[in-house]
Amino acid sequence: MKTSENKLSAFPPDLAAAQAQIAALEQALAETQAREERYRLLSDAALEGILIHERGIILDANAALGTMFGYAVHDLIGQDALMLAAPDTRPIVAQKIATDFSGAYTGTGLRRDGSTFPAEIIGRPILYRGRAARLAVIRDLTEVQAAQEALRRTQERYRMLAEHVRDVIWTMDASGRFTYVSPSVEYLRGYTAEEVMQQSLDQVLTPASLAQVQDYLQALQTDSIDPDLLDPDRRYVLEQPCKDGSTVWTETKVNLIRDADGRPIGVLGVSRDITERRRFEAALAQERTLLRTLIDNLPDSVLVKDLQGRFLLNNAESLRRMGVSSQEETLGKVTADFFPEKAAEWDALEQQVIRTGRKLVHEEGIIRSDGDEHWIRSTQFPLYDQQGTMIGLVFINQDLTEQKAAERQQYELEMERERTAVLERFIGDASHSFKTPLTAMRVSLGVLKRTDDPAKVAEHLNILSLQVDYLERTLDDLLNLTRLDRDLTLELERLDARDLIDAAVRSGRTMALEKGHTLEWQRPETGFQVFGDFNRLKRTLDVILLNAVNYTPYGGTITFGVKSEGRQVCITVADTGIGIPDADLPYIFNRFYRVDSARDVSTGGMGVGLTIARKIVEAHRGWIKVESVPGQGTTFKIYLPAAQ
């Protein structure tokens, strides 16, 4: 330290002072350069354009200014600042420069490409590099003005909307005083918007509706608001008095108006006239009440289900049959919850209606828990909405128990009448069938008592023999029919249908010849095998042949045939007789039935032969078919399963 001081003291005093001043100046210069560098960094980072000018001549500018106007920064240095102003703005800018105006004003900027933009200019004096200068900050207002214009247009649209919609738009403060009411209130209540603005809530609402609104306003004053009040879909149904003394019903939707801190300061509401809707709803409710009263008093069960089979509606009778007392006990439940044993069957019927879209009527007997059988007729049909989409099923279940009982009684009465008629017919036929041979026998016995003539004796003995045979055959038919009704036992074996016809032709040929008939039978070479009881089936052919002989006039032809039809063997017996009227064909196999036109002594019978024949064929799992043309003849076709 002493050495340095000695060296410094070796210079003249004025030189040391000069060196100190130089050091101070260097330090000040360094500090100034640092400040300028910080300034440059800040100005280049700024979004607004910044320039420094002296009497309008640009001394410095940041990059944002060059970008804003389309110049490089070094091209702007030394230029007149007025070159950046549009012609209509230059006088204003020149006047602000001349008067050293400090503050903000607006003008129009001029870019290098000749385009212009709205600008805000803020000017103030500064000290720049040791001399007086001015700082100008320029901000492009294009986006700001566009946003302001958009806001203005939006506000204008909202204003026009509020003033032209029929809904009433209004605002009120937290105390319940209106701050705005749209003009449409005059359509609603007859009061102008200005008149409503002067009204208190008790003048705007009826007492019941006023209570709802006061509760809402009081809730706004609490520290914690009920979340339900903040629901944007919350609506109030309010009644409001009109200027003419009437009232209107409105549906009002409200939303909170909050300040910058989020505190509720008012309410925005939209009120819609629903008076007509209320009238319609009241009329609809009355109709529903009437409809409900009607269906609840129907004796039939009425119910509605959705497409998943869940109950939506049941009338009183339906609830009674289901064993429940209220509609709520059925809602959402399905058939299996009440009738598990029938659920699968009934659900299948419902799916059929859903699949086809057609009405279904179904009858069935149901055994209830009390053991009684009840008959139900269920009518099911689809339920559609206004767009024609199927949304469910409607069921009308009618209790047919009493009707079925009446029908059963009627059926039993008719059957009893039929049995009585059959019995009367049987007695008449039996009387005829027995009296005729008995009369003949009595005559023959009388002749035998009075004559010794061998020829007459032989003749009348033959008559007696024939009549006895007839009586035996008639009694045998009755006994056979009784046995067939009770039990029909078959001795089955493999048979050839040709052999059956051979046997029938042999036994019936003599009877046919007595009537002058011709029996035609061309025996096929190929056999036709069936499983059957030979004697029973021959009895069937004998009965049919006897009918053909009796109902064919003298000299007729009776033809037998056999053929295969699929898996059946068909035996035919065709005659050229009197035929059977169409009206009688359905009944010829009924027991004791006889065609009236065929009744005489020679063809008389009890009407059981064809009944026996059909029973025998059906016992062989076959059937008989009859084709007849009155006056031309009749063909019997016997179908029997072919032996496999």
Stockholm file with secondary structure:
# STOCKHOLM 1.0

chainA/1-644         MKTSENKLSAFPPDLAAAQAQIAALEQALAETQAREERYRLLSDAALEGILIHERGIILDANAALGTMFGYAVHDLIGQDALMLAAPDTRPIVAQKIATDFSGAYTGTGLRRDGSTFPAEIIGRPILYRGRAARLAVIRDLTEVQAAQEALRRTQERYRMLAEHVRDVIWTMDASGRFTYVSPSVEYLRGYTAEEVMQQSLDQVLTPASLAQVQDYLQALQTDSIDPDLLDPDRRYVLEQPCKDGSTVWTETKVNLIRDADGRPIGVLGVSRDITERRRFEAALAQERTLLRTLIDNLPDSVLVKDLQGRFLLNNAESLRRMGVSSQEETLGKVTADFFPEKAAEWDALEQQVIRTGRKLVHEEGIIRSDGDEHWIRSTQFPLYDQQGTMIGLVFINQDLTEQKAAERQQYELEMERERTAVLERFIGDASHSFKTPLTAMRVSLGVLKRTDDPAKVAEHLNILSLQVDYLERTLDDLLNLTRLDRDLTLELERLDARDLIDAAVRSGRTMALEKGHTLEWQRPETGFQVFGDFNRLKRTLDVILLNAVNYTPYGGTITFGVKSEGRQVCITVADTGIGIPDADLPYIFNRFYRVDSARDVSTGGMGVGLTIARKIVEAHRGWIKVESVPGQGTTFKIYLPAAQ
#=GR chainA/1-644 SS CHHHHHHHTTSCHHHHHHHHHHHHHHHHHHHHHHHHHHHHHHHHHCSSEEEEEETTEEEEECHHHHHHHTCCHHHHTTSBGGGGBCTTTHHHHHHHHHTTCCEEEEEEEECTTSCEEEEEEEEEEEEETTEEEEEEEEEECHHHHHHHHHHHHHHHHHHHHHHHSSSEEEEEETTSCEEEECTTHHHHHSCCHHHHHTCCHHHHSCHHHHHHHHHHHHHHTSSSCCGGGGCTTCEEEEEEECTTSCEEEEEEEEEEEECTTSCEEEEEEEEEECHHHHHHHHHHHHHHHHHHHHHHTCSSEEEEEETTSCEEEECHHHHHHHTCSSGGGTTTCCGGGTCTTTHHHHHHHHHHHHHHCCCEEEEEEEECTTSCEEEEEEEEEEEECTTSCEEEEEEEEEECHHHHHHHHHHHHHHHHHHHHHHHHHHHHHHHHHHHHHHHHHHHHHHHHHHCCCHHHHHHHHHHHHHHHHHHHHHHHHHHHHHHHHHCCCCCCEEEEHHHHHHHHHHHHHHHHHHTTCEEEECCCSSCCEEEECHHHHHHHHHHHHHHHHHTSCTTCEEEEEEEEETTEEEEEEEECSCCCCTTTGGGTTSTTCCCGGGCSTTTCCCSCHHHHHHHHHHHTTCEEEEEEETTTEEEEEEEEEBCC
#=GC SS_cons         CHHHHHHHTTSCHHHHHHHHHHHHHHHHHHHHHHHHHHHHHHHHHCSSEEEEEETTEEEEECHHHHHHHTCCHHHHTTSBGGGGBCTTTHHHHHHHHHTTCCEEEEEEEECTTSCEEEEEEEEEEEEETTEEEEEEEEEECHHHHHHHHHHHHHHHHHHHHHHHSSSEEEEEETTSCEEEECTTHHHHHSCCHHHHHTCCHHHHSCHHHHHHHHHHHHHHTSSSCCGGGGCTTCEEEEEEECTTSCEEEEEEEEEEEECTTSCEEEEEEEEEECHHHHHHHHHHHHHHHHHHHHHHTCSSEEEEEETTSCEEEECHHHHHHHTCSSGGGTTTCCGGGTCTTTHHHHHHHHHHHHHHCCCEEEEEEEECTTSCEEEEEEEEEEEECTTSCEEEEEEEEEECHHHHHHHHHHHHHHHHHHHHHHHHHHHHHHHHHHHHHHHHHHHHHHHHHHCCCHHHHHHHHHHHHHHHHHHHHHHHHHHHHHHHHHCCCCCCEEEEHHHHHHHHHHHHHHHHHHTTCEEEECCCSSCCEEEECHHHHHHHHHHHHHHHHHTSCTTCEEEEEEEEETTEEEEEEEECSCCCCTTTGGGTTSTTCCCGGGCSTTTCCCSCHHHHHHHHHHHTTCEEEEEEETTTEEEEEEEEEBCC
//
